[in-house]
Amino acid sequence: MAIENMNDLFLHQLKDIYFAENKILQALPKMSEKATSTELSEAFDEHLQETEIHVDRLKQVFGIIGEEPQGEECPAIEGIIEEAEELMGEIENENTLDAALIAAAQAVEHYEITRYGTLIAWAGELGLDDVVEILEETLEEEHAAHLKLTDLGESRINAAAVEDEDEAEVADAV
């Protein structure tokens, strides 16, 4: 797609996040299944439901601007998800795996927050007030998901992973 103006750039970014959200829909069930913490698994399941809504909202945005919903390959999200899948296959310690899953999910959330924030700013500049409202709702949910992941990591999971490491070091010393 040739990008010649701000409308083209907005559409390009919209296709990028649409592709990303659909990739995330595929990844979240795997992450939920791999999570050993019930709370973390439930957080992934809840965000899967939200992500389905995010895709529907993006379809609305495509309709508002008179375009067919379609994604454009996004190497960034593919790399983040690929890294998460590699970690899921390499980490045996349950608490360490959960900590890694949180980190991977937060990388996804940060990516989404950046994309949605940019789209909101550009939509505002382009006078697409209806689009701004739709995208702001999704951005709020992405921020909430990030905060929930942070809380899960900081309240229990990260400490449990470190505790497992400490216990392993003690066992090795004996």
Sequence and secondary structure as in RCSB ss.txt:
>XXXX:A:sequence
MAIENMNDLFLHQLKDIYFAENKILQALPKMSEKATSTELSEAFDEHLQETEIHVDRLKQVFGIIGEEPQGEECP
AIEGIIEEAEELMGEIENENTLDAALIAAAQAVEHYEITRYGTLIAWAGELGLDDVVEILEETLEEEHAAHLKLT
DLGESRINAAAVEDEDEAEVADAV
>XXXX:A:secstr
    SHHHHHHHHHHHHHHHHHHHHHHHHHHHHH  SHHHHHHHHHHHHHHHHHHHHHHHHHHHTT        H
HHHHHHHHHHHHHHH  SHHHHHHHHHHHHHHHHHHHHHHHHHHHHHHHHTT HHHHHHHHHHHHHHHHHHHHHH
HHIIIIIHHHHHHHHHHHHHHHH 
